[in-house]
Amino acid sequence: MRQKIEIKVYLPYMMVGELEPKKRAGKRSQFIEQAVRAKLDGEDAFRVQDLPTRRVLAMAMARFPNNHVFRTICMELMEESE
């Protein structure tokens, strides 16, 4: 395991609230470390892997609105949410 050091940072109150589920899962430090590493490495802030599957499907349906497969998926998603 790499050596680690504790630091003190100041984040907006609402952002800390958004991190709360990560804290409960014991993944907050890991999440913050990955976010900082991505920024330092110059990676894009947007990764499809970070999006929920439903959102990716919704984006694909918006891009290909006349595709029968995506319309079918949309109908399935609508039924699930009801």
The 8 nearest C-alpha neighbors of each residue, nearest first, counted from 0:
[[1, 2, 3, 4, 29, 32, 28, 5],
 [2, 0, 3, 4, 32, 29, 5, 28],
 [1, 3, 0, 4, 5, 32, 6, 29],
 [4, 2, 1, 5, 0, 6, 32, 28],
 [3, 5, 6, 2, 1, 7, 28, 32],
 [4, 6, 3, 7, 8, 28, 2, 32],
 [7, 5, 4, 8, 3, 9, 28, 32],
 [6, 8, 5, 9, 10, 4, 28, 31],
 [9, 7, 6, 10, 5, 11, 15, 31],
 [8, 10, 11, 7, 12, 15, 6, 14],
 [11, 9, 12, 8, 14, 15, 13, 7],
 [10, 12, 14, 13, 15, 9, 16, 17],
 [11, 13, 15, 14, 10, 16, 9, 17],
 [14, 12, 16, 15, 11, 17, 10, 18],
 [15, 13, 17, 16, 11, 12, 18, 10],
 [14, 16, 18, 12, 17, 13, 19, 11],
 [15, 17, 13, 19, 14, 18, 12, 20],
 [18, 16, 14, 15, 19, 13, 20, 21],
 [17, 19, 15, 16, 21, 20, 14, 22],
 [18, 20, 22, 16, 21, 17, 23, 15],
 [21, 19, 23, 22, 18, 24, 17, 27],
 [22, 20, 27, 26, 24, 19, 18, 23],
 [23, 21, 27, 25, 19, 24, 20, 26],
 [22, 24, 20, 25, 21, 19, 26, 27],
 [25, 23, 21, 22, 26, 20, 27, 19],
 [26, 24, 22, 23, 27, 21, 28, 29],
 [27, 25, 21, 29, 24, 28, 22, 30],
 [26, 28, 21, 22, 30, 29, 25, 31],
 [29, 27, 31, 30, 26, 32, 25, 22],
 [28, 30, 32, 26, 27, 31, 33, 25],
 [31, 29, 27, 33, 28, 32, 26, 34],
 [30, 32, 34, 28, 33, 29, 35, 27],
 [31, 33, 29, 35, 30, 34, 28, 36],
 [34, 32, 36, 30, 31, 35, 37, 29],
 [35, 33, 31, 37, 36, 32, 30, 38],
 [34, 36, 38, 32, 37, 33, 39, 31],
 [37, 35, 33, 39, 38, 34, 40, 32],
 [38, 36, 42, 40, 34, 35, 39, 33],
 [37, 39, 41, 35, 40, 36, 42, 34],
 [40, 38, 36, 41, 37, 35, 42, 34],
 [41, 39, 37, 38, 42, 36, 35, 43],
 [42, 40, 38, 39, 37, 43, 36, 44],
 [43, 41, 37, 40, 38, 44, 39, 45],
 [42, 44, 45, 41, 46, 37, 38, 40],
 [43, 45, 42, 46, 38, 37, 34, 41],
 [44, 46, 43, 47, 49, 42, 48, 50],
 [47, 45, 48, 49, 44, 43, 50, 42],
 [46, 48, 49, 50, 45, 55, 51, 52],
 [47, 49, 46, 50, 51, 52, 45, 55],
 [48, 50, 47, 46, 51, 45, 52, 55],
 [51, 49, 47, 48, 52, 54, 55, 46],
 [50, 52, 54, 53, 55, 49, 48, 47],
 [51, 53, 55, 54, 56, 50, 57, 48],
 [54, 52, 56, 51, 55, 57, 76, 50],
 [53, 55, 57, 51, 56, 52, 58, 50],
 [56, 54, 58, 52, 57, 53, 59, 51],
 [57, 55, 59, 53, 54, 58, 60, 52],
 [56, 58, 54, 60, 59, 55, 53, 61],
 [59, 57, 61, 55, 56, 60, 54, 62],
 [60, 58, 56, 62, 61, 57, 63, 55],
 [61, 59, 57, 63, 69, 64, 62, 58],
 [62, 60, 58, 64, 59, 63, 57, 56],
 [61, 63, 59, 60, 64, 58, 57, 65],
 [62, 64, 60, 61, 66, 65, 59, 69],
 [65, 63, 60, 61, 66, 62, 70, 69],
 [66, 64, 63, 67, 70, 69, 60, 68],
 [65, 67, 68, 69, 63, 64, 70, 60],
 [66, 68, 70, 69, 71, 65, 64, 72],
 [69, 67, 71, 70, 66, 72, 73, 60],
 [68, 70, 72, 60, 71, 67, 66, 73],
 [71, 69, 73, 67, 72, 68, 74, 66],
 [72, 70, 74, 68, 69, 73, 67, 75],
 [71, 73, 69, 75, 74, 70, 76, 68],
 [74, 72, 70, 76, 71, 75, 69, 77],
 [73, 75, 77, 71, 72, 76, 70, 78],
 [76, 74, 72, 78, 73, 77, 79, 71],
 [77, 75, 73, 79, 78, 74, 72, 80],
 [76, 78, 74, 80, 75, 79, 73, 81],
 [79, 77, 75, 76, 81, 80, 74, 73],
 [80, 78, 76, 77, 81, 75, 74, 73],
 [79, 81, 77, 78, 76, 75, 74, 53],
 [80, 78, 79, 77, 76, 75, 74, 73]]
